[in-house]
Amino acid sequence: MTVETTRPKAPLWTRLPVVHQLRQSVGLQRGMLVAGLVITGVFILTAIFAPLLAPYGYSQLRDDSGPFGAQQAPGGAHLLGTTVGGYDVFSRVIWGSQTAITVMVIAIVLSIFAGVALGLVSGYFGGWLDRVLVVICDAVYAFPALLLAIVMGIVISGGRSGLWGGIFAAAISITVVFIPQYFRVIRAETVRIKAEAYVESARVLGASNGRIMFRHVLRNATRTLPLIFTLNASEALLTLAGLGFIGFGIEPSSAAEWGYDLNKSLSDVSSGIWWTSLFPGLAIVLVVLGITLVGESLNDLADPRLRSRRAPGNTVNGGAATSVVPGGTLNAGPGGIDGLEARSPAFDQHQNDDPFEAK
C-alpha cells in the first residue's frame, strides 16, 4: 500500500519574484544577482532619502559663510568639490538620483500600459488593425532611439526645461522609444496564447472577448515583463543622460541631472579638474551596471537553457531538476521530477518500459 505524502507549501515571501529567483540562483549567478540588487537598492534609497543625505540643495550656491566658489577641489565643506557654476558636486549627485528614478518610473509605467494595451489588442483581433500597428511600431523601433527622444523632447517641452515640465518631457520621449518593445513582446505572446486549448474552450463556452483577453490571455502574456522592465530601466537612464548631455536636459536651477552636469564639465577635464565629471559619470555607470546585472540574472533564471545546474541532491541523472511545461517552468523541488509526479496515484513512471529490458 502506498501512502501519499504532501509536501508543505512554501511561505508566501519565498515565492515573491526577486526572492524566488534569489533562492533559485547558485554560484556566480547568485553573486551577480546579489551585487545588482545591492547597487540598485542603494540607488533607490539614495533617491528616497536625498533631502536627508544631501548637505546642500541642488541649486544652492552659498551658505552662511558666503558663496561656495567655483571648481573647488574635494575636501572640507565640499566632500566632492564644486562645479564650474559653483554647485556642490556631492549634493548634485545625490539629488540627481531622485530625478533619474522619477523619470525612469514614469517612462516605464507609461510605456508598459501603452505597449501592453496595443500589443494585446493587435495580437488578439489581428486583421487590418494588427497590420497597421505592426507597421507603425516597426517604423518607430527602426528610428534611432536617442534622435527620436530628442525630437519628442523638443515637441513636448517646447524649449522649456522646468522641473516637472522637463521630467515629463524626458519621460514621455523615452516612453515613445520603449512602446514598440513592449508591443512586440505582448503581441507575439498573445498570438501564441490565443491558439491554446483553454482559450478555445473559454470561447466555446461563450466567454466574451474582453473576459478572454484580460482573464486568460493577459495574465499569461505578461510573464516576461519584469525582465524587460529591468533592462529598459537602464536604457531609460542612459537616454535621460544623453538628452541632458547634448543640452536638452533640465536646468540646474530646476533639478539635478547627471547628463547635464557632465555636459558642463567637459571643459574642466582638459584643465585637470577631474572631480566635476568623474562622480556624475560614475553614478551613471554604477546604476546602469546594477540594474543590468539584475535584469540579466533574472533573464538567465527564467530560461531553463541558461539556468545554472542545481545542487547534486536536486538533480535527476545528472540533469537539472526542472521540467519545462507550457507557459513557464515547473520546479521539481527536493524530491526531483519523480517525487513531484509521484503525487498522482494514477501515474506509473515505468508504464512504458520494456519488460524484457535489462534493469
N, C-alpha and C positions, 0 to 999 in steps of 0.2 A: 504494500500500500504506500502510495506517495503522498507525503504531506506537503502541501503548497505553502510556502512562506512568502510574506510580502515585506519587502524592504521598506523601512520608514522613509517618508517623504522628506527631502532636504528642506532646511529652513528657507523662508522666503528671501532673506537677504543674500543667500548664496546663489540665488537664481537671477539676481539683478544683472543687467547686461555686462557692465565692466567687471563686476565681481566674479561672475561666472567665467569669463574669459581669463581673468587673472588666476583663478584656481585651476583652469584647464591648461595654462601655459607651463612650459618647463624650460630649464636651461637658459640659453642666450635669449630665446624668445621672451621669457618672463622678465629677464633683465632689461630688455628693450622696452617692454610694456611698462614696467615699473618706473624706469627713467623718464619715459614720456609722460606718465601720469604725474610724477613729481614736478617736472618742469611746467606742465600745463596747470597743475594745482597752484603752484607759486604765482604764476601769471594771473590766474583768476583771483586769488586772494589779494594780490597787489592792486588789481583794479578795484576790488571792492573796498579795500581799506586805504585807498590813495589819499583821502583827506587826512588820515592819521599818520601815514608814513612820510608824506612829502613835507619837508621843513618849510617850503615856501609855496606860493601859488604858481600856477603855470605861466602867468603873465606878470608876476611880481618882479620889479626892477630895483627895489630898495627896501631897507628895513629901518629900524630905529636909528641905526648908526650911519645911515646915508645910502647913496647908490651902491650897487654891487660892484660895478666896474666890468669892463669887457675883457674877455679872454683871460680870466684869472686862472692860474694853474690849480689842480686839485689840492685840497688841504684846507685846514682851518674851518671857517664857517661854511665853505662850499666844498663838500666832500668830493665831487667830481668836477669841480671847476665851474666856470661860467662861459657862455657863448659870446659870439661877436656882438650880439644885441644886448648883452648884459643879463641874460636869463640864467638861473641856476640849472646846470645840466642834470643833476640828480633829481630835482623836482620835475623837470620836463620829462625825464624818462619814466618816472612814477606816474605822472598824470597821463602820459601817452598810452599807458596800458589801459586806462579807462576808456579813452577814445577808441582804441583798437578793438576792445571787446564789445563796445556798443555797436560799432559798425559791423563787426562780424556777426553778432546775434541778429541784428535787423536784416542784414543781407541774406543770411542763411534761412531765416524763418520765412521771409517773403519769397525767396526762390523755391523753397520746399513746397509751400502752399500753391504757388502758381504752377510749378513744374509737375507736381503730383496731380493736380486737377486736370491740367491739359493732357498729360500722358494717360490718365485713366479714361477720360472721355474719348481720346483718339484711338487708343487700343481696343476699347470695348465696342464702340459703334462702327469704327472703320469707315469705309466709303470715301466720298469726296472730302469730308471734313478731315479725315485722317491724312489724306494726301496733301492737303493744303497746310496743315500743321507741321507735317514732316518736312516739307519744302522750306517753310519759314524757319523752323528751328535749325535745320541743316545750314541754311544761309547764315543765321546768326552765329552758329557754332564755328563755321569756317572763317568768320571775320576775326581779325586779331583782337584778342581779349582786351589788352590794355588800350588799344586805339578806340575800341567800342566804348570802353569805360570813360575815356576822355571825352568823346562826343556826347555821351549821355550826361556826364557831369556838367558840361557846358550848357546843354539844353535845360537841365533841371535847375542848376544853381544860378544860371544867367550871369556868371561872373562874380556873384556874391559868395562869400565863404564865412558866414557866421557860424555859431556853434551848431545849432540843430539843422540849419539850412545846409551847412557843409557836411554834417554827419549823414543826413538823409540823402543828399545828392550822391555822396560816395557809396552809401549802402544800396541805393536803387540802381546806380550804374553797375555795381557788382552783381546785383540781382539779375539784371538783363543778361549778363555773361553766363550765369550759372543755371538759368531756367532750362536751356536745351539739354544740359547734362541730366538733370532730374527727369525731364520729359522722355528722353530716350530710354533710360533705365526702366521707368514705370510703364512706358508703352510696351516695351519688349516683354516685361513680366506679365502685363495684362493680356497680351495676345496669347501667351503660353497658358495662363491660368484659365482663361475663359473657355478653353477646349477641354479642361479636366472634367472627369465624370461627375464630381459633386456639383459643379456649376451647371452642367446639363441636367442633372437631377432636380436642382432647385428651379430651373427654368420649366421643366416638365410639370412640376408641382404647382406652378402658377405664380412663382415669386416675381415681383416687379423688377425692372431693370435697376432701379435705384437701390433696392434691397440687395440684389446680387452684387452690384458694383461695390457698395460700401460694407456689406457684411461678409461677403465671401472673397471677392477679388482684391479689394484694397488691403485687407488685413494680411494677405499673403504676398502682395506685391511690394510692400514697403519694408521687407526684412533687411534689405541691404542699405537702407537709408542711413543708419548710424555710421556705416563705413564711409559713404560718400560725404556725410556731414563733416567728419573729422578731416578728411582730405581737402575738402573745399574750404574749410575754415582757414587753413594755412594759405591757400590761394587767395582768399579774401584779404588777409593781412598783407600779402605781397602786392596785391592790386592797390590797396589803400596806400601803402608806402610808395608805390610807383606814381600814383596820382599826386601825392604830396611832393615827391622828389622833382617832378617836372613842372611844379608850380601851380597845380590845381588842388592843393590841399587846403587845410583850414588855417586861417591866420593865427599867429601866436597869441594875439590878444583875445581870441575866442576859445581856443582849446589847444592842447599839446598834441602834436602828431609827429611820429618818428621820421617819416619820409621828408617832411618839411624841414625838420632840424638837420637832416643830412644834406639837403639842398643848400642850406645857409652855411654849412661848414666846409664846403668844397674848397673855398679859398684859404681856409685855415691849414689844410693838410700840407700844402707846399711851403708854409711858413713854420712848420714844426709844431703846430698847435694840434695835437692828436686827440685830445680828450673830447672835443666838441663833436667829432664824428664817430669815435670808437664806441661810445656807450649806447647811443641810439641804434647804431648798426648791430652791435652785439645783442641788444634787446630783440631786434627783428629776427636775427639768426636763431637765438635760443628758443623763442616762442614758436617759430616755424618748425624747428627741429623737434620740439616736444610734441606738438600736435601731429606732425608727420609720423613720429615713432608710434604714437597711439593708433593712428589710422592704419598704418602698415601692419602692426601687430594684430589688430582686430581683423583685418583682411586675411591674414595668414591663418588665424584660428577659425575663421568662418569657412575656409576652403579645406575640405578633407585631404586634398592632394598636397597642400602646403603645410598642414598641421604637423607639428613635431610628434615623434613617437612617444607614447606614454611609458610609464614605468613598467618593468618586466612583469610585475604581478597583474597588470591590467591588460595584457596582450593575449591574443589567441594565435598560436602557431607562429609567433614572431611578428605578427602584424598589429597595427593599432586597433584597439578595441572600439571601433567606431563603425557603425553601419549607415550607409547613405540611403535615405528614404526621400520620396518626393516631397518637395517643399522645405528641405533642410536636412540637418544631420541629427542622428539619434545616438546619444552616448550610451554605451553598454553598461558602464558602472563597474564596480569591483568584481562582479561575477562574470564579466565578459559577455559576449553575444549569447553563448549558450545559457548563461544564467538569466539573461533577460528574456529569451524566448521560452525558457522553461516555465514561465509563469502561466502559459497557456497549456492546460492539461491535454488538449487535443493535439498538441504539437509533438511529433516524433522526429528527433533530429537525425535518426538513421533510417527513416522510412524509404528512402530512395537508394540505400546501399545495396550492393550486390551481395546476396547471402553467401556466395561461394568465394568472395574476395578475401584474401588473407588479411587478418586483422593484426 
